[in-house]
Structure formats: C-alpha cells, structure tokens
Amino acid sequence: MSNVASSLDTANAFKFLSGKIGEDRFGSSPIRSAYFLLCSTELQPAFDGLDKFTSSWNYPNQNDVIYSEYGAVLNFRIFTSSEAAVQRGASMNGNDVYNNMAVARESYAHIDQDGYSSQLLYRPPIFSGPLALNGTLGVKFAQSQAILQETWIRNVRCTLVV
C-alpha cells in the first residue's frame, strides 16, 4: 500500500481528506491525510488482521466517519461495498481476484449535461378497471461520468488465500 500511495504522491495527486490528530480517548489513534480505497466487503476480515489498520470505530472523532467507511491503512481510507468488482476464480490457483480502486480527489467527476434538467415522471394507478391497476414512477436526466486524471487512479489487485 505504501508503494501505491507513493506513486499517487509522485503523480502530484490530491488527497481527499486531511489528517486527524489523536485525542485523549482510550483506543483511538490519529488518522493520516488520505486517498480513498474502494474495495469489496469480502476483504474486511483481511483488513482486520493488518498491523497498520485502524478501524473507523477507533477514529478520534466519530463525526469524521463517512458512510460505508470501514477504516484506514497508512494513507488510505477504506470504503467497502458488496458491489465491488470481483473476478471469481481468476487467479492461476483458482482464487478470486479483487479489483480495489485507489483514487485521488479530482481524478474522476460526475458531469451534468448543459441545457437539460431532470424530470420526475409519475402516472398514478387507474382504478377504473382490472387492466390499468399499475402506476409509473421514474426519473429522466442527462449526465455523464468522466476520468479527469487517469494517473491518479490505481487498480490494486489482490487475492485471498483460504
């Protein structure tokens, strides 16, 4: 993980969050300024076993914990999701390969398209007969995602040995 953070630092990437100093609380520890590491929930037990891992429960201030944040390792704040990319049985030994995205601030963006506003579409159910007992609710909008600086994104691939 230090090599990944070093390569992002060398590329002059921006960290997402500034560090947090320690407080006089039992079990808490300071947190470094950090990039984000997006990974699978299946890796949570592996993170728990790392020496440099700090659980989000041990942050100096619980107001600093972001939704779905699992903890921190060195210069990375770890966010887990069950939707993360996993290639089942893809390693040479037949183990699962986890694609963990290490990202810096402003490496990617969500872009709303100009000249188009979102629309909420709603058609209430019609109770006049047995064939029209359904309703419709939807949202229509124009947006795009873009990679702004590809040198600030790293795919940290790993496997778990069971």
C-alpha positions as CSV (number, residue, x, y, z in Angstrom):
1,M,0.0,0.0,0.0
2,S,2.9,2.4,0.6
3,N,4.0,1.9,-3.0
4,V,0.6,2.8,-4.3
5,A,0.4,6.0,-2.1
6,S,3.9,6.9,-3.1
7,S,3.0,6.6,-6.8
8,L,0.0,8.8,-6.3
9,D,2.1,11.3,-4.4
10,T,4.7,11.3,-7.2
11,A,1.9,12.0,-9.7
12,N,1.0,15.1,-7.6
13,A,-2.4,13.6,-6.8
14,F,-4.7,15.4,-4.3
15,K,-5.7,13.6,-1.2
16,F,-9.4,13.5,-0.3
17,L,-9.2,14.1,3.4
18,S,-6.8,15.9,5.7
19,G,-5.4,14.0,8.7
20,K,-6.9,13.9,12.1
21,I,-4.8,14.4,15.2
22,G,-5.3,12.0,18.0
23,E,-7.4,12.7,21.0
24,D,-7.1,11.7,24.7
25,R,-9.5,8.8,24.3
26,F,-8.9,5.1,25.0
27,G,-8.3,3.1,21.9
28,S,-8.3,6.0,19.4
29,S,-5.5,6.9,17.1
30,P,-4.6,9.7,14.7
31,I,-5.5,9.3,11.0
32,R,-3.2,10.4,8.2
33,S,-4.3,12.5,5.3
34,A,-5.7,10.0,2.8
35,Y,-6.7,8.8,-0.6
36,F,-9.8,6.6,-1.0
37,L,-9.5,2.8,-1.5
38,L,-12.8,1.3,-2.8
39,C,-13.0,-2.5,-2.3
40,S,-15.2,-5.5,-1.6
41,T,-16.8,-6.3,1.7
42,E,-15.3,-9.7,1.4
43,L,-11.9,-8.2,2.3
44,Q,-13.0,-6.8,5.7
45,P,-11.5,-9.8,7.7
46,A,-8.2,-9.3,5.9
47,F,-8.0,-5.7,6.8
48,D,-8.8,-6.5,10.4
49,G,-5.6,-8.6,10.5
50,L,-3.3,-5.9,9.2
51,D,-0.9,-4.3,11.7
52,K,-1.3,-0.7,10.4
53,F,-5.1,-1.0,10.1
54,T,-7.2,1.5,12.2
55,S,-10.9,0.6,12.4
56,S,-13.4,3.5,11.8
57,W,-14.5,2.8,15.4
58,N,-11.1,3.9,16.6
59,Y,-11.1,7.3,14.8
60,P,-10.6,10.2,17.3
61,N,-14.0,11.7,16.4
62,Q,-16.9,9.6,15.1
63,N,-18.2,12.6,13.1
64,D,-15.2,12.1,10.8
65,V,-16.5,8.6,9.7
66,I,-18.0,8.7,6.2
67,Y,-20.9,6.3,5.2
68,S,-19.6,2.8,4.3
69,E,-16.1,3.6,5.6
70,Y,-14.5,0.6,7.1
71,G,-11.2,2.0,8.4
72,A,-7.8,3.3,7.4
73,V,-4.5,1.8,6.4
74,L,-1.5,4.1,6.1
75,N,-2.5,6.9,3.6
76,F,-5.8,5.3,2.5
77,R,-9.3,5.5,3.9
78,I,-11.1,2.2,3.0
79,F,-14.6,2.1,1.7
80,T,-16.3,-1.3,1.3
81,S,-19.2,-2.4,-0.9
82,S,-20.8,-5.7,-1.8
83,E,-21.0,-4.3,-5.4
84,A,-17.2,-4.1,-5.8
85,A,-15.5,-5.8,-8.8
86,V,-14.5,-9.4,-8.0
87,Q,-13.3,-11.8,-10.7
88,R,-14.3,-15.3,-9.4
89,G,-11.6,-18.0,-9.8
90,A,-9.5,-15.7,-12.0
91,S,-6.1,-16.4,-10.4
92,M,-3.7,-19.1,-11.5
93,N,-4.6,-21.0,-8.3
94,G,-8.3,-20.6,-8.9
95,N,-8.7,-17.9,-6.2
96,D,-10.9,-14.9,-6.5
97,V,-9.2,-11.7,-7.7
98,Y,-10.4,-8.4,-6.1
99,N,-10.1,-5.1,-8.0
100,N,-9.6,-2.4,-5.4
101,M,-9.6,1.1,-6.8
102,A,-7.2,3.6,-5.2
103,V,-8.4,7.1,-6.2
104,A,-7.4,10.7,-5.6
105,R,-9.6,13.7,-5.4
106,E,-10.5,15.2,-8.8
107,S,-9.4,12.0,-10.6
108,Y,-12.9,11.5,-11.8
109,A,-16.1,13.6,-12.0
110,H,-19.9,13.4,-12.4
111,I,-20.9,15.8,-15.1
112,D,-24.5,17.2,-15.6
113,Q,-25.2,17.9,-19.2
114,D,-25.9,21.5,-20.1
115,G,-29.4,22.6,-21.3
116,Y,-31.2,19.6,-19.8
117,S,-32.8,19.5,-16.4
118,S,-34.1,16.4,-14.7
119,Q,-37.7,15.3,-14.9
120,L,-39.8,13.3,-12.5
121,L,-42.3,11.2,-14.4
122,Y,-45.3,10.0,-12.4
123,R,-48.5,8.4,-13.7
124,P,-50.9,7.4,-10.9
125,P,-52.6,4.0,-11.0
126,I,-56.0,4.0,-12.6
127,F,-58.7,2.1,-10.6
128,S,-61.4,2.1,-13.3
129,G,-60.8,-1.4,-14.5
130,P,-58.7,-4.6,-13.9
131,L,-56.3,-3.8,-16.8
132,A,-55.0,-0.5,-15.5
133,L,-54.0,-1.2,-11.9
134,N,-50.4,-0.1,-12.2
135,G,-48.6,3.2,-11.8
136,T,-45.4,4.6,-13.1
137,L,-42.6,6.5,-11.3
138,G,-39.3,7.4,-13.0
139,V,-36.6,10.0,-13.3
140,K,-35.1,11.2,-16.6
141,F,-31.9,13.1,-16.6
142,A,-28.7,13.6,-18.7
143,Q,-25.4,13.0,-17.0
144,S,-22.0,11.5,-17.6
145,Q,-19.0,10.3,-15.7
146,A,-15.5,11.2,-16.8
147,I,-12.0,10.3,-15.8
148,L,-10.2,13.7,-15.4
149,Q,-6.8,12.5,-14.5
150,E,-6.0,8.8,-15.1
151,T,-2.6,8.9,-13.5
152,W,-4.4,9.5,-10.2
153,I,-6.3,6.2,-10.3
154,R,-4.7,2.8,-9.4
155,N,-6.2,-0.7,-9.6
156,V,-4.8,-2.6,-6.6
157,R,-5.5,-6.3,-7.4
158,C,-5.3,-8.9,-4.7
159,T,-6.4,-12.4,-3.8
160,L,-7.4,-14.1,-0.5
161,V,-5.7,-17.3,0.3
162,V,-8.1,-19.6,2.2
